[in-house]
Amino acid sequence: MSKFVFVTGGVVSSIGKGIVAASLGRLLKSRDYSVSILKLDPYINVDPGTMSPFQHGEVFVTQDGAETDLDLGHYERFTDTSMSRLNSVTTGSIYQAVINKERRGDYNGGTVQVIPHITNEIKERILRVANDTMPDVVITEIGGTVGDIESLPFLEAIRQFRKDVGRQNVLYMHVTLIPWIASAGEMKTKPTQHSVKELRSIGIQPDILICRCDRPLAAGLKQKLSEFCDVPVECVIPSIDAKSIYEVPLIAEREGLAQQTLELLNMEQRKPDLAQWQTLVERMYSPTHKVEIAIVGKYVQLSDAYLSVVEALRHAAIAMNCELKLRWVNSEKLEVEGVETHLNGVNGVVVPGGFGVRGVDGKIAAIHYMRNLQTPFLGLCLGMQCAVIEWARNVMGLTDANSAEFAPHTKHPVINLLPEQQDVIDLGGTMRLGLYPCRVLPNTLAFQLYQEEVIYERHRHRYEFNNAYRHMFLESGYAISGTSPDGRLVEMVELPNHPFFIACQFHPEFQSTPSEPHPLFKGFIEAAVAHTQTTSTKKPVEV
């Protein structure tokens, strides 16, 4: 049967449980063990699909169309393993399932309680992941911080889990903070001691302590933590702040994380193969080029809102031996302060996805500026829709062209709902989510980048390119380079007479990994490198 690792966090939030879980997954995969990683999120929302990016960061979409926490993106990028809706569980989904069972009479009239009904449902979700693909190890990250009220049912469930499947099949890993107190000139272990005490009070004794710190952890402190937290000293593992999250697996390997995990789970100790990972980290720290890329969006105050976009750019930059500098540009400011002030000198612009009209005119202005300046441009989802609107207004002469999402009564809805979507009241019924095929047209930049006739990409959007205007776009010089297999839905557009101008209706960032950068991002960074060799003061020429 599968082995189970549970990752909890203490002292503070955002301690890095997701990166620890993903790094352990990478180390186990490097030893030829199969891995699946599950996230238990304590919020009552059924999923993060309706949550503000300012509160939650990006919504990561799996192949089967689940809207999930951004940590699932880390899991996929680190392990090169696709996750599914089974890998994301929320308090809302647990209670919804239990209430549905109660309404159907599944509990035979019994009183429904947190224990055993909620905890049993949580344990069943963990076992579903194990039964789905039969991985050697299921790593489960429990969201929140030990001591939070909302996390208690999850912690109780994983406490019971060891008894259910056998002690030898379960490992508890606790990620905690060892702060440096500058005024005292020393690191303090007391917060970790209290966190472990809180965990033990509900019946969970951690087997491994992951100690987040900004400097090396002295041997004396490791010994102290071992004694006060009842953890073997070799299982007190420092996790020092790294320049990049992709260095964390290498640090964890040097500290013996995988070795101790396998030993505690009575699994065979195998020799790891981390050569490729080591190479990509070395390339990241020894660039030969430098590019500056602007990300134009309305959520730029919180970079996690575009996390997968940023990581996809980094993957491509590593592959191209580039140092990546990001310029965050608030699209709303462009509407007031103008474009040139914020975009002058960049080597490329990405306009990512989003919903709602706020900041859209700034994105359109940025695309117009980059198109005329002949600077590399990559549009993602809403970024493609803005590119379509920009061309319709400034080249096709449809000055009031817009998306029906932003202007329902526009005379020229170049972006619109499909006819069969028009009468759907439930907005969820009109959302295109998950993996869809796309036919790539020959003799296009898209085909040059993908080198495949049919590709599969993940979607998260509601509105589509309006086919009523397709002939006008083609006649005016726009190129449609990707469509649905039946040719009905426009998936990619590009400009043939531009160094690099391509936009897609899907989200390619969700499928990029450090081991295999996405073709669109890799081509974009390559074009940005070429752009660095031209003068940055070149003025735009109206097209």
Secondary structure as UniProt FT lines:
FT   STRAND          3..9
FT   HELIX           17..29
FT   TURN            30..32
FT   STRAND          35..41
FT   HELIX           48..50
FT   HELIX           53..56
FT   STRAND          60..61
FT   TURN            63..64
FT   STRAND          67..68
FT   HELIX           71..79
FT   HELIX           85..87
FT   STRAND          88..90
FT   HELIX           91..104
FT   TURN            105..109
FT   HELIX           114..118
FT   HELIX           119..133
FT   STRAND          137..142
FT   TURN            146..147
FT   HELIX           149..151
FT   HELIX           152..165
FT   HELIX           167..169
FT   STRAND          170..177
FT   STRAND          180..181
FT   TURN            182..185
FT   STRAND          186..187
FT   HELIX           190..201
FT   TURN            202..203
FT   STRAND          208..213
FT   HELIX           219..229
FT   HELIX           233..235
FT   STRAND          236..240
FT   HELIX           245..247
FT   HELIX           248..254
FT   TURN            255..256
FT   HELIX           257..264
FT   TURN            265..266
FT   HELIX           275..284
FT   STRAND          289..297
FT   TURN            300..301
FT   HELIX           303..306
FT   HELIX           307..319
FT   TURN            320..321
FT   STRAND          322..330
FT   HELIX           331..337
FT   HELIX           340..343
FT   TURN            344..345
FT   STRAND          348..351
FT   TURN            358..359
FT   HELIX           360..373
FT   STRAND          377..380
FT   HELIX           382..394
FT   TURN            399..400
FT   STRAND          402..403
FT   TURN            404..406
FT   TURN            408..409
FT   STRAND          413..416
FT   HELIX           419..421
FT   TURN            422..423
FT   HELIX           427..430
FT   STRAND          432..440
FT   HELIX           445..450
FT   STRAND          454..461
FT   STRAND          464..465
FT   HELIX           467..469
FT   HELIX           470..475
FT   TURN            476..477
FT   STRAND          479..483
FT   TURN            485..486
FT   STRAND          490..494
FT   TURN            496..497
FT   STRAND          501..504
FT   HELIX           508..511
FT   HELIX           519..531
FT   TURN            532..533
FT   TURN            536..537
//
